[in-house]
Amino acid sequence: MSWIIAQAEHIGGRREQQDRCLARISHDKKRCWLVVADGMGGHSGGAMAAQAIVDTGIQLWNASNDGLLIDEPPAFLWQFFTTAQHNINLIAKCQHIDPHSTCVAAYLTDKEGWFAHLGDSRLYHFREQKFLRRTKDHSFVQMLVDLGKVKEEDMASHRDQNSLYQGLGGENKELELEIQHTRLQNGDSFLLCSDGFWGQTTIEQMEELLKNPATLETNLSNEVVRSVKQGGMYCDNISVITAMLT
């Protein structure tokens, strides 16, 4: 079994693209490293924070020799998030700004997957193109959904949608990271994205774009174009990565 990866980004209706994506796959296509970061627009330096996260991910992947040296994936994820936090805080000190970002990251082999997130950038897990689960946002609105006070489909349009209680950035903020693990089988797929994508895209639309490995990249690009049109003139930045095990 091996991985097929596609990614797409769009600035949407914003003046600046504050999302960043990272997708790396080993030469034998048995391992991949995926990161999506969404710089928080309400904070100065959101784009710099997201870029620092991706730069950290690139450095650690390169140091892992194409993933061959990743013996303990949970430790690798901890190192990634803590190093990214440190690098963002260095930017804050040097630039005298307050950069923050959400982040979702996954390290996948052809047998197992490990992933973690902070904020409302999400990971979706599918099996045979059918939705299994997603990460839960670190947000006030997610708490309302869990309490049954807000419907899942109304999350993106809720007035408090951008009220997050976890993210990267903040000198005195201790990371509360939950690393999740799953065993994989042929036909499993993952989709990592910023809220600009999931806010305009239903589970059914995600399942549809994953139907054919041969057209995965085209399907994803088309879905991003549709999401931007649906989001209108105020559409948020969009970033999304898909990975399919075939």
N, C-alpha and C positions, 0 to 999 in steps of 0.2 A: 504494500500500500504506500501511496505517496500523496503529498499535498499539492493542491492547485490553489493559487492565491490571486486575488484581484483587489484593487483599491481605487477609490475615486474621491475627489475633493471638489468643493465649489465654495466660492466666497459668499454666495447667496446675495442678499440685498444690503450687505454691510460694507463699510468703507475699508475694512481691514480683515484679512484672513487670520484669525487667532487660533484656528485648529491646526494640529500637526499630526501626521501619520507616519508610522514606521512599520515596514513589513520586510523581514529577512527570512530566507529559506536556505537550508543546507544544500550542498551540491548534489547529494543523493535524494533530496526532497523528502527526507524522513523526519526532519525537524524544522520548526519555524518559530519565529519570534515576532509578535504583533503588538503594536502600541498605538493607541489613539489618545491624544491630549487636547483638551479644549480650554484655551486660556480664558480666564474669567473677565468678560468685558467691563464689568463694574470696577475692576481693579486696574491700576496703571501697570503696564508691562505684561498684560496677559499673553501676548504673542511671544514675548521673550521667555516667559515661564514655560509655555508649551514647547518652544524650541529647545530649551534646556533639558526638558524631559526626553525628547527624541534624541538629542545629542548624547545624553547619558545612555540611552538604550543602544545606540550605535556603538559606543565605546565598549560597553560590556559584552555585546554580541561578538565584536571583533576579538576581544580578549578571550572569549570562550572557544576560539578556533572552530567557528561554524557550529557551535553548540556541542562539540565533542567533549568539552571540559565541564559541562554542566552536569555534575554528579548529583547535586541536591537542588532540584528546581525550586522548592520553597525558599531556600537560602538565596538563590539567584534572584528571585522576585523581591525578597526583602532588601537585598543589596541594591537593586535597581531603584526601588521607591525611596529608600533612605538617602542614596546618593543623589537622586534627582531633587529631593527636598533640600539637601545641603547646597546643591548648585544653584537652585532658585534663590535661596537665602543669601548666597554670595552676590548674586545680581542685585538683590534688594539693598545690600550694604553699599555696593560700589556705585549704584545708580541713584540711590536715595529714593527708591520707589517701592511699591508694595505689590509685587507680582504673585499671581495665584493661577492655578489650573486644576481642572479635573484630570483624571487619567484612568484608563483601563488597559491592562496588559495581559498577554497570554503566551506561555511557552508550551508548545505542542510537539509531541513525538507521534509516531505512527501507532502508538498503543495507549498513550495517556496524555492528559492535558492538565495544566495548572494555570490558574488565573486569579487576578485580584484587581480591585478598582477602588477609587476614591472619587466621590462626587456623583454626577449623573451621566457620565459617559458609560455606555453599557456593553456587555457581552451577551449575545444570544446563542444558544446551543440548539442545533437541529439534528434530527436523526432520520435519514431517508426523506429529507425535505419537510419533516414535520417538527413543529416547535416542541422543545422539551422544557426549557427554562431560560430565564434571564437573570442577570445580576439585579439586585435591588438598589435603587438609588439612595444615596445618603442625602435625603432631602425631606423637607417638611411635608411636601405633597405625597411622597411615598408613605410616610407615616399615616396620612389621612386615608390613603388607599388601603393600607393594611388594617385600618380600623373600620373599613367599610363606609367611610364618609365621602369618598370621591371615587368615581369609576376610573378604571384603568385607561379607557379611551379619552378621558377628560384631563389627563395629567398635563399634557403639553400646553393646553389653553388656560390652565388654572393661574390665577393672579400671583400665586406664590411659587410658581414653578422654579424660579431661579434662587430660591432660598435653600442653600446647601449648608450642611454642617460638617462636611469632610471635604478635603482637597489638599493639594500640594502647595506649599508656601506658608510662611508664618514662622518667625524665629522661635517662639515659645510653644509651638504646637506639636504635641507628641502624636506620631502616626498611630492610628488604630486600623491595622491592616488585617483583613481576613483572607487567607489564601485558600482557594477552593481547588478541589481535585476531582477528576473524572476519568474513568476508563473509556477508551474509544473503540469504535468498530467501523468497518468499511461503510461509507455512506454518511458519516457524521460531518457536520458543517458548523462553522462558527461565523458569527457576524459581530464585529466590534464597531461602534459608532459613537459620534457625539449626539447631543440632544437635537441638533438641527436636522438630523436624519430620522431618528426614531419618532420625533414629534410630528413628522409628515408621512410616516410610513406604517402601515398596518402589518401585523404578523402574517397575514395572508399574502401581502405583497412581497414580504421577505421570502416566504416559502416559494413563491412563484419564480423569483429571480435565481433561486438555487436549483431549479429543476434540471438544468442541462449543464454539465461541466464544460462542454465544448463552447458554450456561449456565455459563460459566467461573467467575463469581463464586459462584454457588450450589454448583457442584462443589467449589470450593476450600474454602468454608465447611464443607461436609459432610465433606470429608477431614480438616480440622483437628479437628472434633468426634470423628471416628473415631480420630484419632491420640491425642487426650487420653484417650479411654476405654481405648485399648490401653495407654497409658503408666501408667494406674492412679493411685493416690493420690500417688505420688512423681514424676509426670510433670513434665518440665522445661517452662520457658516455651517457647512456640511462636510463631514469626513466619515468615511466608512471603509472597512476592510472585510473581505470575505475569505475564508479558508475552507476548502472542501477536501476530505480524505477519500481517495478513490483507489 
